[in-house]
Amino acid sequence: MQTWILIGIMAILGSIAAFLMYFINSAMNSDDAERIDEVPQNNFNQ
């Protein structure tokens, strides 16, 4: 009985984690990880 309760709680937590990761991953722009920005010039005289 206690094993099934543990398995049920783990399934609920796993489904919540998968739901959150799906929406966080869809909101992120994965192209930014592949693009490297240019090094800014060190102009401190502006």
CHARMM internal coordinates of N, CA and C (Angstrom, degrees):
IC EDIT
DIST 1 N 1 CA 1.4564
DIST 1 CA 1 C 1.5245
ANGL 1 N 1 CA 1 C 110.72
DIST 1 C 2 N 1.3185
ANGL 1 CA 1 C 2 N 117.11
DIHE 1 N 1 CA 1 C 2 N -46.84
DIST 2 N 2 CA 1.4633
ANGL 1 C 2 N 2 CA 119.82
DIHE 1 CA 1 C 2 N 2 CA -178.68
DIST 2 CA 2 C 1.5196
ANGL 2 N 2 CA 2 C 111.46
DIHE 1 C 2 N 2 CA 2 C -68.75
DIST 2 C 3 N 1.3151
ANGL 2 CA 2 C 3 N 116.77
DIHE 2 N 2 CA 2 C 3 N -30.63
DIST 3 N 3 CA 1.4679
ANGL 2 C 3 N 3 CA 120.09
DIHE 2 CA 2 C 3 N 3 CA 178.24
DIST 3 CA 3 C 1.5230
ANGL 3 N 3 CA 3 C 110.47
DIHE 2 C 3 N 3 CA 3 C -65.44
DIST 3 C 4 N 1.3213
ANGL 3 CA 3 C 4 N 117.55
DIHE 3 N 3 CA 3 C 4 N -40.63
DIST 4 N 4 CA 1.4600
ANGL 3 C 4 N 4 CA 120.56
DIHE 3 CA 3 C 4 N 4 CA 179.99
DIST 4 CA 4 C 1.5194
ANGL 4 N 4 CA 4 C 111.66
DIHE 3 C 4 N 4 CA 4 C -68.51
DIST 4 C 5 N 1.3215
ANGL 4 CA 4 C 5 N 116.92
DIHE 4 N 4 CA 4 C 5 N -33.84
DIST 5 N 5 CA 1.4677
ANGL 4 C 5 N 5 CA 120.06
DIHE 4 CA 4 C 5 N 5 CA 175.83
DIST 5 CA 5 C 1.5207
ANGL 5 N 5 CA 5 C 109.73
DIHE 4 C 5 N 5 CA 5 C -65.51
DIST 5 C 6 N 1.3287
ANGL 5 CA 5 C 6 N 117.07
DIHE 5 N 5 CA 5 C 6 N -43.09
DIST 6 N 6 CA 1.4569
ANGL 5 C 6 N 6 CA 121.39
DIHE 5 CA 5 C 6 N 6 CA 178.35
DIST 6 CA 6 C 1.5261
ANGL 6 N 6 CA 6 C 110.92
DIHE 5 C 6 N 6 CA 6 C -63.00
DIST 6 C 7 N 1.3227
ANGL 6 CA 6 C 7 N 117.35
DIHE 6 N 6 CA 6 C 7 N -43.70
DIST 7 N 7 CA 1.4644
ANGL 6 C 7 N 7 CA 120.89
DIHE 6 CA 6 C 7 N 7 CA 179.19
DIST 7 CA 7 C 1.5312
ANGL 7 N 7 CA 7 C 110.14
DIHE 6 C 7 N 7 CA 7 C -64.31
DIST 7 C 8 N 1.3291
ANGL 7 CA 7 C 8 N 117.63
DIHE 7 N 7 CA 7 C 8 N -38.73
DIST 8 N 8 CA 1.4606
ANGL 7 C 8 N 8 CA 120.63
DIHE 7 CA 7 C 8 N 8 CA 178.41
DIST 8 CA 8 C 1.5144
ANGL 8 N 8 CA 8 C 112.79
DIHE 7 C 8 N 8 CA 8 C -65.73
DIST 8 C 9 N 1.3306
ANGL 8 CA 8 C 9 N 116.22
DIHE 8 N 8 CA 8 C 9 N -42.74
DIST 9 N 9 CA 1.4695
ANGL 8 C 9 N 9 CA 119.89
DIHE 8 CA 8 C 9 N 9 CA 178.52
DIST 9 CA 9 C 1.5210
ANGL 9 N 9 CA 9 C 110.60
DIHE 8 C 9 N 9 CA 9 C -65.17
DIST 9 C 10 N 1.3237
ANGL 9 CA 9 C 10 N 116.66
DIHE 9 N 9 CA 9 C 10 N -41.14
DIST 10 N 10 CA 1.4628
ANGL 9 C 10 N 10 CA 119.51
DIHE 9 CA 9 C 10 N 10 CA 178.65
DIST 10 CA 10 C 1.5305
ANGL 10 N 10 CA 10 C 110.94
DIHE 9 C 10 N 10 CA 10 C -65.46
DIST 10 C 11 N 1.3163
ANGL 10 CA 10 C 11 N 117.65
DIHE 10 N 10 CA 10 C 11 N -36.08
DIST 11 N 11 CA 1.4637
ANGL 10 C 11 N 11 CA 120.44
DIHE 10 CA 10 C 11 N 11 CA 177.92
DIST 11 CA 11 C 1.5307
ANGL 11 N 11 CA 11 C 110.58
DIHE 10 C 11 N 11 CA 11 C -67.07
DIST 11 C 12 N 1.3198
ANGL 11 CA 11 C 12 N 117.30
DIHE 11 N 11 CA 11 C 12 N -40.69
DIST 12 N 12 CA 1.4664
ANGL 11 C 12 N 12 CA 120.50
DIHE 11 CA 11 C 12 N 12 CA 178.01
DIST 12 CA 12 C 1.5193
ANGL 12 N 12 CA 12 C 110.60
DIHE 11 C 12 N 12 CA 12 C -64.38
DIST 12 C 13 N 1.3339
ANGL 12 CA 12 C 13 N 117.16
DIHE 12 N 12 CA 12 C 13 N -46.01
DIST 13 N 13 CA 1.4701
ANGL 12 C 13 N 13 CA 120.02
DIHE 12 CA 12 C 13 N 13 CA 179.09
DIST 13 CA 13 C 1.5238
ANGL 13 N 13 CA 13 C 111.41
DIHE 12 C 13 N 13 CA 13 C -65.01
DIST 13 C 14 N 1.3145
ANGL 13 CA 13 C 14 N 117.51
DIHE 13 N 13 CA 13 C 14 N -37.70
DIST 14 N 14 CA 1.4643
ANGL 13 C 14 N 14 CA 120.82
DIHE 13 CA 13 C 14 N 14 CA 178.03
DIST 14 CA 14 C 1.5183
ANGL 14 N 14 CA 14 C 112.19
DIHE 13 C 14 N 14 CA 14 C -65.59
DIST 14 C 15 N 1.3473
ANGL 14 CA 14 C 15 N 116.82
DIHE 14 N 14 CA 14 C 15 N -39.48
DIST 15 N 15 CA 1.4617
ANGL 14 C 15 N 15 CA 118.95
DIHE 14 CA 14 C 15 N 15 CA 179.58
DIST 15 CA 15 C 1.5298
ANGL 15 N 15 CA 15 C 111.10
DIHE 14 C 15 N 15 CA 15 C -69.84
DIST 15 C 16 N 1.3261
ANGL 15 CA 15 C 16 N 117.65
DIHE 15 N 15 CA 15 C 16 N -35.75
DIST 16 N 16 CA 1.4690
ANGL 15 C 16 N 16 CA 120.65
DIHE 15 CA 15 C 16 N 16 CA 176.01
DIST 16 CA 16 C 1.5279
ANGL 16 N 16 CA 16 C 109.88
DIHE 15 C 16 N 16 CA 16 C -65.43
DIST 16 C 17 N 1.3286
ANGL 16 CA 16 C 17 N 117.38
DIHE 16 N 16 CA 16 C 17 N -42.67
DIST 17 N 17 CA 1.4692
ANGL 16 C 17 N 17 CA 120.73
DIHE 16 CA 16 C 17 N 17 CA 179.06
DIST 17 CA 17 C 1.5222
ANGL 17 N 17 CA 17 C 111.09
DIHE 16 C 17 N 17 CA 17 C -63.95
DIST 17 C 18 N 1.3346
ANGL 17 CA 17 C 18 N 117.40
DIHE 17 N 17 CA 17 C 18 N -42.19
DIST 18 N 18 CA 1.4669
ANGL 17 C 18 N 18 CA 120.32
DIHE 17 CA 17 C 18 N 18 CA 178.80
DIST 18 CA 18 C 1.5229
ANGL 18 N 18 CA 18 C 110.83
DIHE 17 C 18 N 18 CA 18 C -65.03
DIST 18 C 19 N 1.3326
ANGL 18 CA 18 C 19 N 117.35
DIHE 18 N 18 CA 18 C 19 N -39.28
DIST 19 N 19 CA 1.4659
ANGL 18 C 19 N 19 CA 122.17
DIHE 18 CA 18 C 19 N 19 CA 178.02
DIST 19 CA 19 C 1.5230
ANGL 19 N 19 CA 19 C 110.27
DIHE 18 C 19 N 19 CA 19 C -61.94
DIST 19 C 20 N 1.3289
ANGL 19 CA 19 C 20 N 117.46
DIHE 19 N 19 CA 19 C 20 N -46.07
DIST 20 N 20 CA 1.4630
ANGL 19 C 20 N 20 CA 120.62
DIHE 19 CA 19 C 20 N 20 CA -179.48
DIST 20 CA 20 C 1.5239
ANGL 20 N 20 CA 20 C 111.67
DIHE 19 C 20 N 20 CA 20 C -66.91
DIST 20 C 21 N 1.3223
ANGL 20 CA 20 C 21 N 117.48
DIHE 20 N 20 CA 20 C 21 N -42.43
DIST 21 N 21 CA 1.4690
ANGL 20 C 21 N 21 CA 119.97
DIHE 20 CA 20 C 21 N 21 CA -179.39
DIST 21 CA 21 C 1.5193
ANGL 21 N 21 CA 21 C 111.41
DIHE 20 C 21 N 21 CA 21 C -66.35
DIST 21 C 22 N 1.3282
ANGL 21 CA 21 C 22 N 117.45
DIHE 21 N 21 CA 21 C 22 N -32.98
DIST 22 N 22 CA 1.4611
ANGL 21 C 22 N 22 CA 120.18
DIHE 21 CA 21 C 22 N 22 CA 177.93
DIST 22 CA 22 C 1.5277
ANGL 22 N 22 CA 22 C 110.75
DIHE 21 C 22 N 22 CA 22 C -63.61
DIST 22 C 23 N 1.3288
ANGL 22 CA 22 C 23 N 117.24
DIHE 22 N 22 CA 22 C 23 N -46.32
DIST 23 N 23 CA 1.4552
ANGL 22 C 23 N 23 CA 119.64
DIHE 22 CA 22 C 23 N 23 CA -177.74
DIST 23 CA 23 C 1.5221
ANGL 23 N 23 CA 23 C 112.28
DIHE 22 C 23 N 23 CA 23 C -76.09
DIST 23 C 24 N 1.3314
ANGL 23 CA 23 C 24 N 118.51
DIHE 23 N 23 CA 23 C 24 N -32.51
DIST 24 N 24 CA 1.4645
ANGL 23 C 24 N 24 CA 119.74
DIHE 23 CA 23 C 24 N 24 CA 175.27
DIST 24 CA 24 C 1.5226
ANGL 24 N 24 CA 24 C 110.03
DIHE 23 C 24 N 24 CA 24 C -67.18
DIST 24 C 25 N 1.3226
ANGL 24 CA 24 C 25 N 116.55
DIHE 24 N 24 CA 24 C 25 N -40.97
DIST 25 N 25 CA 1.4579
ANGL 24 C 25 N 25 CA 120.01
DIHE 24 CA 24 C 25 N 25 CA -179.96
DIST 25 CA 25 C 1.5264
ANGL 25 N 25 CA 25 C 111.04
DIHE 24 C 25 N 25 CA 25 C -67.89
DIST 25 C 26 N 1.3186
ANGL 25 CA 25 C 26 N 118.78
DIHE 25 N 25 CA 25 C 26 N -34.59
DIST 26 N 26 CA 1.4642
ANGL 25 C 26 N 26 CA 120.20
DIHE 25 CA 25 C 26 N 26 CA 179.84
DIST 26 CA 26 C 1.5311
ANGL 26 N 26 CA 26 C 111.47
DIHE 25 C 26 N 26 CA 26 C -72.86
DIST 26 C 27 N 1.3281
ANGL 26 CA 26 C 27 N 117.86
DIHE 26 N 26 CA 26 C 27 N -23.64
DIST 27 N 27 CA 1.4639
ANGL 26 C 27 N 27 CA 120.76
DIHE 26 CA 26 C 27 N 27 CA -179.79
DIST 27 CA 27 C 1.5281
ANGL 27 N 27 CA 27 C 112.21
DIHE 26 C 27 N 27 CA 27 C -84.17
DIST 27 C 28 N 1.3169
ANGL 27 CA 27 C 28 N 117.31
DIHE 27 N 27 CA 27 C 28 N -22.82
DIST 28 N 28 CA 1.4619
ANGL 27 C 28 N 28 CA 120.97
DIHE 27 CA 27 C 28 N 28 CA -178.18
DIST 28 CA 28 C 1.5219
ANGL 28 N 28 CA 28 C 110.34
DIHE 27 C 28 N 28 CA 28 C -79.74
DIST 28 C 29 N 1.3172
ANGL 28 CA 28 C 29 N 115.62
DIHE 28 N 28 CA 28 C 29 N 148.94
DIST 29 N 29 CA 1.4558
ANGL 28 C 29 N 29 CA 121.98
DIHE 28 CA 28 C 29 N 29 CA 175.48
DIST 29 CA 29 C 1.5226
ANGL 29 N 29 CA 29 C 107.71
DIHE 28 C 29 N 29 CA 29 C -97.55
DIST 29 C 30 N 1.3192
ANGL 29 CA 29 C 30 N 117.24
DIHE 29 N 29 CA 29 C 30 N 104.31
DIST 30 N 30 CA 1.4627
ANGL 29 C 30 N 30 CA 120.36
DIHE 29 CA 29 C 30 N 30 CA -175.10
DIST 30 CA 30 C 1.5253
ANGL 30 N 30 CA 30 C 112.42
DIHE 29 C 30 N 30 CA 30 C -75.39
DIST 30 C 31 N 1.3394
ANGL 30 CA 30 C 31 N 118.28
DIHE 30 N 30 CA 30 C 31 N -14.07
DIST 31 N 31 CA 1.4636
ANGL 30 C 31 N 31 CA 120.51
DIHE 30 CA 30 C 31 N 31 CA 177.78
DIST 31 CA 31 C 1.5256
ANGL 31 N 31 CA 31 C 111.73
DIHE 30 C 31 N 31 CA 31 C -69.55
DIST 31 C 32 N 1.3296
ANGL 31 CA 31 C 32 N 117.67
DIHE 31 N 31 CA 31 C 32 N -23.48
DIST 32 N 32 CA 1.4569
ANGL 31 C 32 N 32 CA 120.46
DIHE 31 CA 31 C 32 N 32 CA 179.21
DIST 32 CA 32 C 1.5266
ANGL 32 N 32 CA 32 C 111.99
DIHE 31 C 32 N 32 CA 32 C -65.88
DIST 32 C 33 N 1.3067
ANGL 32 CA 32 C 33 N 117.95
DIHE 32 N 32 CA 32 C 33 N -27.21
DIST 33 N 33 CA 1.4608
ANGL 32 C 33 N 33 CA 120.77
DIHE 32 CA 32 C 33 N 33 CA -179.26
DIST 33 CA 33 C 1.5237
ANGL 33 N 33 CA 33 C 111.49
DIHE 32 C 33 N 33 CA 33 C -72.79
DIST 33 C 34 N 1.3306
ANGL 33 CA 33 C 34 N 117.72
DIHE 33 N 33 CA 33 C 34 N -22.04
DIST 34 N 34 CA 1.4660
ANGL 33 C 34 N 34 CA 121.06
DIHE 33 CA 33 C 34 N 34 CA -178.54
DIST 34 CA 34 C 1.5154
ANGL 34 N 34 CA 34 C 112.67
DIHE 33 C 34 N 34 CA 34 C -95.08
DIST 34 C 35 N 1.3178
ANGL 34 CA 34 C 35 N 117.69
DIHE 34 N 34 CA 34 C 35 N -18.73
DIST 35 N 35 CA 1.4623
ANGL 34 C 35 N 35 CA 121.23
DIHE 34 CA 34 C 35 N 35 CA -176.36
DIST 35 CA 35 C 1.5228
ANGL 35 N 35 CA 35 C 109.64
DIHE 34 C 35 N 35 CA 35 C -95.85
DIST 35 C 36 N 1.3209
ANGL 35 CA 35 C 36 N 115.80
DIHE 35 N 35 CA 35 C 36 N 133.32
DIST 36 N 36 CA 1.4585
ANGL 35 C 36 N 36 CA 121.63
DIHE 35 CA 35 C 36 N 36 CA 179.93
DIST 36 CA 36 C 1.5228
ANGL 36 N 36 CA 36 C 108.12
DIHE 35 C 36 N 36 CA 36 C -106.29
DIST 36 C 37 N 1.3100
ANGL 36 CA 36 C 37 N 116.50
DIHE 36 N 36 CA 36 C 37 N 125.35
DIST 37 N 37 CA 1.4509
ANGL 36 C 37 N 37 CA 121.11
DIHE 36 CA 36 C 37 N 37 CA 179.14
DIST 37 CA 37 C 1.5260
ANGL 37 N 37 CA 37 C 110.05
DIHE 36 C 37 N 37 CA 37 C -77.19
DIST 37 C 38 N 1.3223
ANGL 37 CA 37 C 38 N 115.71
DIHE 37 N 37 CA 37 C 38 N 154.90
DIST 38 N 38 CA 1.4550
ANGL 37 C 38 N 38 CA 120.46
DIHE 37 CA 37 C 38 N 38 CA 177.69
DIST 38 CA 38 C 1.5122
ANGL 38 N 38 CA 38 C 110.09
DIHE 37 C 38 N 38 CA 38 C -71.69
DIST 38 C 39 N 1.3084
ANGL 38 CA 38 C 39 N 115.67
DIHE 38 N 38 CA 38 C 39 N 152.43
DIST 39 N 39 CA 1.4655
ANGL 38 C 39 N 39 CA 120.69
DIHE 38 CA 38 C 39 N 39 CA 177.85
DIST 39 CA 39 C 1.5199
ANGL 39 N 39 CA 39 C 108.42
DIHE 38 C 39 N 39 CA 39 C -74.25
DIST 39 C 40 N 1.3184
ANGL 39 CA 39 C 40 N 118.73
DIHE 39 N 39 CA 39 C 40 N 126.91
DIST 40 N 40 CA 1.4639
ANGL 39 C 40 N 40 CA 119.42
DIHE 39 CA 39 C 40 N 40 CA -178.97
DIST 40 CA 40 C 1.5267
ANGL 40 N 40 CA 40 C 111.13
DIHE 39 C 40 N 40 CA 40 C -71.18
DIST 40 C 41 N 1.3255
ANGL 40 CA 40 C 41 N 115.44
DIHE 40 N 40 CA 40 C 41 N 150.35
DIST 41 N 41 CA 1.4422
ANGL 40 C 41 N 41 CA 120.81
DIHE 40 CA 40 C 41 N 41 CA 177.62
DIST 41 CA 41 C 1.5261
ANGL 41 N 41 CA 41 C 109.31
DIHE 40 C 41 N 41 CA 41 C -74.90
DIST 41 C 42 N 1.3148
ANGL 41 CA 41 C 42 N 116.77
DIHE 41 N 41 CA 41 C 42 N 142.54
DIST 42 N 42 CA 1.4524
ANGL 41 C 42 N 42 CA 121.90
DIHE 41 CA 41 C 42 N 42 CA 179.39
DIST 42 CA 42 C 1.5221
ANGL 42 N 42 CA 42 C 109.90
DIHE 41 C 42 N 42 CA 42 C -89.52
DIST 42 C 43 N 1.3201
ANGL 42 CA 42 C 43 N 116.14
DIHE 42 N 42 CA 42 C 43 N 75.79
DIST 43 N 43 CA 1.4545
ANGL 42 C 43 N 43 CA 121.90
DIHE 42 CA 42 C 43 N 43 CA 177.20
DIST 43 CA 43 C 1.5135
ANGL 43 N 43 CA 43 C 108.14
DIHE 42 C 43 N 43 CA 43 C -101.73
DIST 43 C 44 N 1.3138
ANGL 43 CA 43 C 44 N 115.89
DIHE 43 N 43 CA 43 C 44 N 97.25
DIST 44 N 44 CA 1.4582
ANGL 43 C 44 N 44 CA 120.06
DIHE 43 CA 43 C 44 N 44 CA 179.37
DIST 44 CA 44 C 1.5246
ANGL 44 N 44 CA 44 C 111.88
DIHE 43 C 44 N 44 CA 44 C -92.83
DIST 44 C 45 N 1.3449
ANGL 44 CA 44 C 45 N 117.84
DIHE 44 N 44 CA 44 C 45 N 4.26
DIST 45 N 45 CA 1.4535
ANGL 44 C 45 N 45 CA 121.69
DIHE 44 CA 44 C 45 N 45 CA -178.39
DIST 45 CA 45 C 1.5200
ANGL 45 N 45 CA 45 C 112.76
DIHE 44 C 45 N 45 CA 45 C -90.41
DIST 45 C 46 N 1.3058
ANGL 45 CA 45 C 46 N 118.28
DIHE 45 N 45 CA 45 C 46 N 3.59
DIST 46 N 46 CA 1.4685
ANGL 45 C 46 N 46 CA 120.43
DIHE 45 CA 45 C 46 N 46 CA -175.30
DIST 46 CA 46 C 1.4984
ANGL 46 N 46 CA 46 C 111.28
DIHE 45 C 46 N 46 CA 46 C -79.07
END
COOR INIT
IC SEED 1 N 1 CA 1 C
IC BUILD
